Structure formats: C-alpha cells, structure tokens
Amino acid sequence: MTLDNLDTPALLVDLDAMDANLVAMQQRVSAKGVKLRPHTKAHKIPALAMKQLSLGAEGICTAKLGEAEVMAEAGIEDILITTPIANPIKYQRLVALHLAYPEGKFCQVVDHADHILGIGKYAMDAGITVELLIEVESGQQRCGVAVGEPLVTLIELIQATDGVSYRGIQAYSGHLQHVKGFNERQAQARTAVVGIFEFIDSHLRPMNLAPDVISGGGTGTYEAYDGLGFTEIQAGSYIFMDAAYRGIGNREGRAINDEFSNALKVWTTVISHPTKERAVVDAGMKCLSIDMGMPLVEDREDIRYQTGGDEHGILHLADNHAGLAIGQRLMMLPSHCDTTLNSYSTLYGIRGDRVINSWDIAGRGRSD
Ligand SMILES: Cc1ncc(COP(=O)(O)O)c(C=O)c1O
C-alpha cells in the first residue's frame, strides 16, 4: 500500500526517522553512564516499548496505571508509574497488577503520606510489597514534596509502613523541557535540581536514607545533569518529536532542534478551498492537538495551519500562492506528539510513500 491508498486523517510514523531517534537517545544516555527508562506515554504501543527495551532501556515509564496495565499485559516487566494515585480503587488495581504479574518489577510514584498508607494497607492485606519512588518538587510546582524535612518524613514513613518499600526519588522539571536555546535550557534544568542532590549528600546519606534510584529528565533536558547523580532518564517524546520540540533550538545555536528528527506525522486531505488564500483540511483539533501551538505543514512554509475547530484545519496560503487542489493530500507535523497520538487507534509505519506496517495504539485513552 502507498500513502495514496490511505484514507485521512491518518497518524503516521516515518520508520527510519523513529529508529534513528531510538538509537540516538539510547546511545547518548548510555554514554553518560546513566540508564534510559523511556516514557511510553508518548507512544502507548507495547511493541515500541519492546523495541526500546531491546535497544538497552532499563525498563519503561507510564504516566498512568491504566497504561501500565496495558504494557504489563503485553509482557513488559519493569514499569515505573510516574503519576501518583489516590483512591482505594486505584490502590487495589495497583496491588492486582502486582499479583497478576508476580515476576514484574513495578514502582509507583507518591508524594503524600496518604498514598503510602493507602497502598501499604492493600499491599499488606495481599501479602506483597510495593516499591515506591517519592516525587520531589523540581521547580514545576505540580506534584512533588518539598525537599527537606517533608521528604525525610515521607521516607521514614515508607520505612515504617508494611507493604511498601522505598526505592528512591523522582525529580522531573516538565516546565523546562521547551526552554528555547540549548545552553539556557541546560542551565535552568540543572539549577532546578541541584539543591536536591545537595540535600541527598548533606542529609539523606548521613541518615542512611539516600535513594537507590533518582529518575527524571526529558527530551529537552536529558543532557543537563552530568555528574549530578540521576541514575535514569525518563525521556519520552524523542521517539517521535513534534513541532514544539523542533522549535527549542540545537546546541549550535540554531532555532531548529535537529538532535532528533520529526517522525510523527498526520496525513490529511484538502476538503474545501473557499477563497484563493484559504483552504481547509480534514484534520481539526480532534486529531491534531493544539495545546502546544499549531501544527506545521511539512516542507510547506508557504502554508500556515490554523485550527478550524474539532474537525477542520484552516490553511492560510501565502500571497500569490498557486492554490491547492480539492482532494490534495498534505502532511502535517503535530505540535504535540502525546496529545495528538491519543486521538488515534492506529499508527501506520511509512518509508517514503510506502505504508509498511501498522500498530494498534493499545494504551490510547488509558488515562485511568
Ligand atoms: C514525569 C515525566 N517524566 C518524563 C516525561 C518525558 O518528557 P518528554 O516526553 O518531554 O521527553 C514526562 C512528560 O510529560 C513526564 O511527565
């Protein structure tokens, strides 16, 4: 099959670009003596997680317990769930996941005593121990306990609670992943976490509470932490890239980030051309997310995409543009890979204009 035969809108991945991205990140993180634990919220496809593991990843991250259930069912055994859970229904599901896959190595992120006591209770009743990573404040002001006495209190609570064990710390500065300019981004990312490592050395280590695992970093910051003590990097978007990550700049000071290639694309059709300057494609915000800005039209700087609502994308054509044909196909680069992918059931792998394979996006919609 070729792209001509594929109906639209369709979610595509350039297989060669994706493979190169996968190898590059693994090599770069390994070269620093750090483990890579890819964040699979970007793709939600067990076969791609397997590929990451086969290239040398330590294990995987999932954002949510629901995604972890999908990955475990597919046979993936080492999963860090990076978002806290906070309800007896979830605590019981987490324990059920452990019981269903006794060989599995699961770890849950927490940042409050209630998480520890809730998970501990159900785990103890089931006769198992659930490993926990404590999320610490790393500048984003999202989840994360303050570094200092509140962190010590949580570590000591885990150690005093049956059914849970202390594995380490998660420090993820999501707000800095898209800081423009390589040097500026690296400097801000380092500054955001350096106090955590000072506290580990000055307080936790002497108290015998130093974490075995320190997990964090993303596609924008995976190189920022040399020598600080992260044991694993959680980058996710690098597998696909998107227009937002494309625009953060590279280390040579250029505006385009070419460290990884844009592999994720959306194949669309021109469905209307009401005026000379304006055409419309069949991809609106239900299949091309706009939370990180507008998608780009690939290799077409003469065309600017603007959302036209749920199901329409408005194209503004440059002055003196020759115009587009009704039915013409155009390739879009999504602005945000995660939220775009979550709208699709299928991802098609392409090489040039040939459609090579497809995957079910099994974890799609599993924000539960
Ligand atoms: C906790 C956590 N870790 C890692 C990542 C990976 O970041 P990226 O996809 O930007 O590489 C994210 C992204 O949302 C995250 O929330």
The ligand as a Tripos MOL2 file, in Angstrom:
@<TRIPOS>MOLECULE
LIG
   16    16     1     0     0
SMALL
NO_CHARGES

@<TRIPOS>ATOM
      1 C1          7.0400   12.5490   34.8410 C.3       1 LIG1
      2 C2          7.5070   12.6910   33.4320 C.ar      1 LIG1
      3 N1          8.6930   12.1600   33.0800 N.ar      1 LIG1
      4 C3          9.1580   12.2380   31.8200 C.ar      1 LIG1
      5 C4          8.4330   12.8550   30.8150 C.ar      1 LIG1
      6 C5          9.0040   12.8250   29.4240 C.3       1 LIG1
      7 O1          9.1590   14.0180   28.8360 O.3       1 LIG1
      8 P1          9.3160   14.1810   27.2560 P.3       1 LIG1
      9 O2          8.1800   13.4750   26.6000 O.co2     1 LIG1
     10 O3          9.2130   15.6210   27.0900 O.co2     1 LIG1
     11 O4         10.6140   13.5860   26.8980 O.co2     1 LIG1
     12 C6          7.2010   13.4420   31.1360 C.ar      1 LIG1
     13 C7          6.4170   14.1510   30.1180 C.2       1 LIG1
     14 O5          5.3120   14.5310   30.2370 O.2       1 LIG1
     15 C8          6.7190   13.3490   32.4670 C.ar      1 LIG1
     16 O6          5.5440   13.8870   32.8260 O.3       1 LIG1
@<TRIPOS>BOND
     1     1     2 1
     2     2     3 ar
     3     2    15 ar
     4     3     4 ar
     5     4     5 ar
     6     5     6 1
     7     5    12 ar
     8     6     7 1
     9     7     8 1
    10     8     9 2
    11     8    10 1
    12     8    11 1
    13    12    13 1
    14    12    15 ar
    15    13    14 2
    16    15    16 1
@<TRIPOS>SUBSTRUCTURE
     1 LIG1         1 GROUP 0 **** ****
